[in-house]
């Protein structure tokens, strides 16, 4: 990672449907042994046709150059718009778009460059809170759902990817003539037996997702020497975590925290700490 100056950190998680910005203070507060750094302020934007000036308005009266901008992106279109905007600013804010080489993380897969940086940042954050010699399963419920394994030694070992809740709802609507688009914003968890088409879709998507995650957790843990810690993050984390039948830790800003941890590690390395 290029040299990062000691300014407040603007961490940006660019996903396929949502951009999450998190502002971290310049001075690090002392954290407990199993706590992650949390952003002071956050802003959620839609990735589709977003306007970077929304970030500028959110930051006002501070200027973009007052921050170090560190970005983890899995959406090229949205990250290009961000990069063009940052480079067009008069004072050229310091910025870095992360890749796997920027992370202090063992990656035990053949092609690390092909793995979404969000999955790796989740592993970086998980390594800060999992107990010693304890493996970890990280579930990120976004546009797609990722279920990833971190070994008891802290290495990323890969995982599974499946359609997210809203992606599944959209697919049922887009690839059929008569099935309606269901937002799954009503009572959750929905009853397993739907008494209307909308209820049946909600049931199938919700309980199908929960069932898939339960099975993946069970199958993944069979190859582990110890029971894993399970961390859940993402926009739909709160509506799924309680139904997984295992103890889970919810971290709504896990990826932003992973960016902060990566930056702090880089700053310490620069100082020889």
N, C-alpha and C positions, 0 to 999 in steps of 0.2 A: 504494500500500500504506500502511495506517495506520502510525503511529509504532511501531517495534519497539524495545523496551528491550534493553539489552545483558545478557541472561541467557543461560545455556546454551540451545541450540535443540533442541526436540523436533520433528523433521520427521516428518510422517505422510503416507504414500502410501496412499490408500484406493482399492483396486481392486475389481473385481466379485467376485473370489473370495478375495482376500487383502488384509489390511491389513499394511503394513510400517512399523514405527516405528524411527526412527534418532535416537540422541542424539549431538549435536555439542557439543564443549566451548565454553566462553565465549570463551576466547582462541584465536585462529586461529594454527595452526602455519604456518610458511613452507612453501609448496609449490613443487615444481619447475615448469618452464614447461608441462609437458604432464600434470600430475597434477590429479586432482579431490579435493576434500575428502571424507574418508571418515568415516562415523559410528564413534564409539567402541564403541557397543553397538547391537544391533538386536534387534527382536522381531517375529516373524511371527504373525499371527492370522488366523483364517478370518472373512471378511466376513459370512457368513450367521449371524445370531443371535448376534453376538459380544457380550461383556460388557465394557464399558469398565473395570470394576474389575480386569480382568487387567492393564491398563496400570498402575493404581495399585499393585498388588502387585509388579509388575516394577520400579517406580521406588523402592519403599520402601528406606530410611527417608525419602528425599526426597519432597516434596509436589508435586502438579501445579503449584502457583503458583510453584515454583522455576524454571520454564522458560517460554520463549516457545514457544507451540504454533502451528506453521505447517502447514497442511493442504492437500494437493492431492488432490482427490477426483473420481472418476467414478462413485461409487455413492452415490446420495442417501440411501438407507435407512441405510447404515452411517455416513455422515457426520452425519446428523441425530442418531443415538444418541451420537456423540462430542460434538457441539455441546451437546446437552442436558446431558450429564455435566459438561462444562467449565463451563457456566453455573450448574450446581447446586453447584459447589464453593464453600466459604465464602469463600475468598480470591480468587475469580474470576480464574483464570489468564489472562494475555493470550493472545489467539488470533486467528488470521486464516485464513480459508478462501479460497485464492487463486483469482483468475480471470485472464484474459489481460491485463487492464489493469495487473496488478501486475508484469509481466515486462518487462525491457528486451530486447525481441526484435522484429525485423521480421517481420510475419505477412502473407504475400502471398497471401491467399485472401479470398473475398468476405465470409465470415461467421466471423470469429475466435471469436465466442462459442460457436459450435457445435462447436469442436474440443476434444477431451478435454484437460484441463489436464496430464495425464501426458505426452501427446505434446509439448506445448509445453515442459514442464520438461525433457524429454529433449533438446530442441533447445538450451535454455539451457545445459545441461551440456556438450553436444557442442561448442558454440562456445568453450568454455574449453580444449579439447584438440585441436581440428582445426588443422592447419597453416594459415598465412596463405594466402588465395586458394585454399583447397582445399575443395571441396564435401564433404558428408557424408551418409551414409545411416545412419539409426538404426533398428534392428530391436528391437522389444520383444515378447518371447515370453511373453505372459500368457494370460488367459482368451481374449482375442482377440489376434491378432498384428497389430502395426502396423509398417509399413515407410515411413519418412518421409524426405523430402529437405530438407536444409539447404543453401542456396546457398553459393557461394564467398564471398559478402558476409555470410553469417551469417543470412539470412532463412529462415523456415519457409515451404516451398512446398507443403505437403500430402504425400499419399502414398497408401498402400493399406492396407486392413484385410481380414483373412481369419480364418477360425476358428482358434482355438488347438488345441494337441494334445489336451488333455483334453476340450475342447468337441467336437472331431471324434469322439473315442472315445465320448463320451456320446450324441451324435446317432445314431451307428450303432446303438447299443443301444436307445435310446428310440424310434426310428422304424422298427424292425424287430421281428419276432416272435422270432427265434431267435439273432440275433447277440449274443454276450456282451459285457459291459463289460470293456474291456481298459485297464489302467492305464499301460502302457508303462514299467514299472519294471524290466524284465528286461535282458538283454544288449542294449546299443545300440552302434553301429547294428544294427538287426535285419537278418537276411538278406533280400534283395529277394524271394526266392521262399519264401513261407511254406508249411510242410508241415502246418499245422493251421489251423483257422479263426482262432484267437487270433494265431498267427504272421502270417497273411495280413493281419489287421487292423493289427497293429503295423507291418508293412511298408508297407501302403498309407498309413497316417497319417504315419509318419515320413518315408518317401521322397517322399510327395506334398507334405509341408510343405517339405522341403529343395528339391525341384524347383521349387516355386512361388517360394521365396525366391531361388534362383539366377536364375530367369527375370526376376523383378522387378528384381534388382540389375542384370542385363544390360540390360534395357530402360530403366531409369532412368539408367544411366550414359551411354547413347547421346546424351542431350541435354546432357551436361556437357562443359565445355572441358578439365577435368582429371579424372584418376581420383579417385574419391571415397574418403575414409576411411569404413570400415564399422565401426559400433559395435553390439554386441549386448548386450542386457540382458534381464532377466525370468527367471522361474522355470525355464524350459526352455532357457536360453541355452547352458549347457555341453554339452548333448546334441545341439545342432544346429550350433553355430558351426564345429566342426571339419569338417563335411561341406559347407560352403558353397563351397569351391574358390576363395576369395579370402582375402586377409589381413584378419583381423578383430581388433578390440579388444573384449574382454569387460569390461563394467563392471556388476557385479551390483547395485550400489546407485545406478545412474545417476539415477533420479528423485529419490531422497533427496538426492543431490549437487546436482541442479538446484534443489531447494528451498533448500539452503544457499547456493548461489551467488546466488539471487534475494534472499535475506535480506541477505547481505553487501553486495550492490549497493545495496539500500535504505538500509542503515545508513550507507554511505559518502555517499550522496546527502543524507541528513539532516545530515551533518557538513560538507557542502560539499567533500568530497574529490574 
